Amino acid sequence: MNTAENPLIRPIRPEDDEAVAAIIREAMASFGATGPGYSSSDAEVGAMSAAYDGVRAVCFVIELDGSVAGCGGIGPLAGADADICELRKMFLLPLARGRGLGRALLQRCLEAARGRGYRRCYLESLAAMDAAQALYRQAGFRRLDGPLGATGHSGCNRHYLLEL
């Protein structure tokens, strides 16, 4: 059994979809990032388990005490070279923050990206997401001057890339 002291990071399952959608929407809303141009409005949010096929894309959840407390995944970056993946929809509930779980989830996503043959990982964020950006920089992501690919997330104003 996973507990708050022994969290589990595992691939998403269909029964996680509702909890994951709520986490994504709640986290984005807390930064005023709702509506078109933000990832919380992507069609995949309501069915994340179906959107991440495991071949070129995978989504993981953090489970604490039997409940989903975070999510994050990787997949091909739309409109970019085939060797670039995108870190997608990485969010944690407040109860999961500040415990090293974001770092563990990020490492799991990057390992999955390498294992699927990606050579670079791109991500988009918001200026107000200070803690997330600090995590990305600590992991070696470098800030870009503008976006890559065609994510449709015009509301995002921070862009990063990591050589895998």
NORQUI-V81013 format. One record per pair of residues at least 4 apart in sequence whose ideal C-beta (glycine too) atoms are under 6 Angstrom apart, sorted by the first residue. I is the first residue (numbers start at 1). GAP is how many residues later the second one is. D is the distance in whole Angstrom. If there is no record, write none. Layout:
I;GAP;D / I;GAP;D
This chain:
2;4;5 / 2;5;6 / 2;6;4 / 2;61;5 / 3;62;6 / 4;60;5 / 4;61;6 / 7;55;6 / 7;57;5 / 8;55;4 / 9;51;5 / 9;53;6 / 9;96;6 / 9;99;5 / 11;49;6 / 12;4;5 / 12;36;6 / 12;37;5 / 12;47;4 / 12;49;5 / 13;36;6 / 14;35;5 / 16;4;5 / 16;45;5 / 16;52;5 / 17;30;6 / 17;31;6 / 17;32;5 / 19;49;4 / 20;28;5 / 20;51;5 / 21;24;5 / 21;25;5 / 22;4;6 / 23;48;6 / 23;68;5 / 23;70;6 / 24;16;5 / 24;21;5 / 24;65;5 / 24;67;6 / 25;15;5 / 27;64;4 / 28;5;4 / 28;10;6 / 28;12;4 / 29;5;5 / 31;95;6 / 31;97;5 / 33;5;4 / 33;93;6 / 33;122;6 / 34;6;6 / 36;5;6 / 37;117;4 / 37;118;4 / 38;117;5 / 39;50;6 / 39;114;6 / 44;7;4 / 48;11;5 / 52;5;4 / 52;6;5 / 52;7;4 / 52;21;5 / 53;4;6 / 54;4;5 / 56;20;5 / 56;60;6 / 57;18;3 / 58;15;6 / 58;54;5 / 59;14;3 / 60;48;6 / 61;7;5 / 61;10;5 / 62;7;5 / 62;8;4 / 62;34;6 / 62;39;5 / 62;43;6 / 63;5;6 / 64;5;4 / 69;24;5 / 69;27;4 / 70;22;4 / 70;26;5 / 72;18;3 / 72;33;5 / 72;37;5 / 73;15;5 / 74;11;5 / 74;13;6 / 74;35;5 / 74;38;6 / 74;39;5 / 75;13;6 / 77;7;5 / 77;9;4 / 77;45;5 / 77;72;4 / 78;71;5 / 78;72;5 / 79;70;4 / 79;71;3 / 80;4;5 / 80;68;6 / 80;69;4 / 83;35;6 / 83;36;4 / 84;36;5 / 84;38;6 / 85;28;5 / 85;33;4 / 85;36;5 / 86;36;5 / 87;22;6 / 87;34;6 / 87;36;4 / 92;4;4 / 92;5;5 / 92;10;6 / 96;5;5 / 102;33;5 / 106;33;6 / 113;5;4 / 113;8;5 / 113;51;6 / 114;50;5 / 118;46;6 / 119;45;6 / 120;41;6 / 120;43;6 / 121;41;5 / 121;43;6 / 122;26;5 / 122;39;5 / 123;37;5 / 124;29;5 / 124;32;4 / 124;35;6 / 125;4;5 / 125;7;6 / 125;8;6 / 125;33;4 / 127;30;5 / 127;31;6 / 129;4;6 / 136;5;4 / 136;24;5 / 140;22;5 / 141;19;4 / 141;21;5 / 143;17;6 / 144;15;4 / 144;17;6 / 147;12;5
